Amino acid sequence: MDVTPLHTNGAAMDRRIERPHARRRKLAVRISLGLAVLAAAAALWWFLPSSGSLAVDAATIRIAPVTRAAFADYVPLRAQVAPLQTVYVTAISGGQVEALIASDGQSVAAGAPLARLANPTLALDVASRSANIAGQLSSISGQRLSIQQSREQTERDITSARNELAKAEALLRQKQILFDKQIVTAAAVTPLRDEVAYQRSRLTALTRSAAEADKMLADQSSGVDATADELRESLAMTRAGLAALVVRAPVAGRLTAFTLQPGQMIKPGDAVGQVDSERAWKLTADVDQFYLGRVRTGLSAVADLDGRSLPLTVIKVLPQVTEGRFRVELGFKGAAPAGLNRGQTLDVRLVLGADRPAVVAPSGGWLDAGGTTAFVLTSDSHAVRRAITTGRRNPDQVEVTSGLAPGDRIVTTPLGTYVPYQTLLIH
């Protein structure tokens, strides 16, 4: 039997038959590539900040915990030594500086002459007015003399009338005795009775007129006296204007800011220097306006001087705010220490209240935004903005009254660049 060989197609003979394990390897590779793409996408999504988020380097921020601790309620100040009292020296009269009697920095007594001014015009005016006032006073003296003469004349008239009445009454008594004995007739008595009646009437009229005249003269004398007093006062003031050409120290103390020079022209009312109290000092300091509602007179403070603590008290609060600060004045409790000098600076702790436990956070630049928000860490890589309220502050601590609890961690770096964002992504 003939056997015919079978022939197959060459293409069919060249076809590659894959093994099962190769197919599984390719599938694994594809799955791995897909997972890698998904992981890359997830990482990209994770590390790219979303809207309202900002990626920050952990090395550029500071983080601190919120704790419950005793809050030291004080504010540090840099205070300057100043005289407790300063009185300005003012020129009462104007003129040209003729001579300097005292010098700047010198201790002076109250009323001590400091400088002498020259003012020829004022000198002539004072002389003229003094002469005029003296003339008016002389005229007043003449008026007083006239009033005195009128009073004396009235007294003489009354005395004469009394004398005449006494004579008439005596003569009438004599004639009346003779008339009673029928030695003389009624014609001898009647004229005497009329004379007595006349003298009595005259004395009564003079006495009444004298009373009225005395009242009028008293009023006139009072007016003259008042005018004389005014003229004397005017004369004293006029002469005082000339005496005021000598500039004097208003109080005892140390003369400062006294820079007059010979020949310098001074106008009335010009300040020519000041007298500072000696060995009586106060401290002045500027305080942040944040504390304006809490600082009041009577608060205690402590100043550091050469290792000593000096007790102070607030004696004046000047509430006007300038460049975000207001001024306070502090006085020493007891005598001020020796050796202080004007302008010397001291470190002061102004005590606003007693220490007491509170929820506190570290002070820092994060408070510059007002202390109303804080970035609180929810994990090591996330910090979320949270609204808070703060109360008292000192250089190391701030009291947190709401929004934070002990154990919270916050970003204490200045928040100025983070204002638009709600979340910080820390890496």
Secondary structure as UniProt FT lines:
FT   HELIX           10..14
FT   HELIX           20..47
FT   TURN            51..52
FT   STRAND          53..56
FT   HELIX           58..60
FT   STRAND          63..65
FT   STRAND          67..71
FT   STRAND          74..83
FT   STRAND          86..90
FT   STRAND          95..100
FT   TURN            104..105
FT   STRAND          107..108
FT   TURN            110..111
FT   STRAND          113..118
FT   HELIX           120..180
FT   TURN            181..182
FT   HELIX           186..243
FT   TURN            244..245
FT   STRAND          246..248
FT   STRAND          253..256
FT   TURN            262..263
FT   STRAND          265..266
FT   TURN            268..269
FT   STRAND          271..276
FT   STRAND          281..288
FT   HELIX           289..291
FT   TURN            292..294
FT   TURN            297..298
FT   STRAND          300..305
FT   TURN            306..307
FT   STRAND          308..322
FT   TURN            323..324
FT   STRAND          325..332
FT   TURN            338..339
FT   TURN            342..343
FT   STRAND          345..351
FT   STRAND          356..362
FT   HELIX           365..369
FT   STRAND          373..379
FT   TURN            380..381
FT   STRAND          382..387
FT   STRAND          389..393
FT   STRAND          397..402
FT   TURN            406..407
FT   STRAND          409..411
FT   HELIX           416..418
FT   TURN            419..420
FT   STRAND          423..426
//
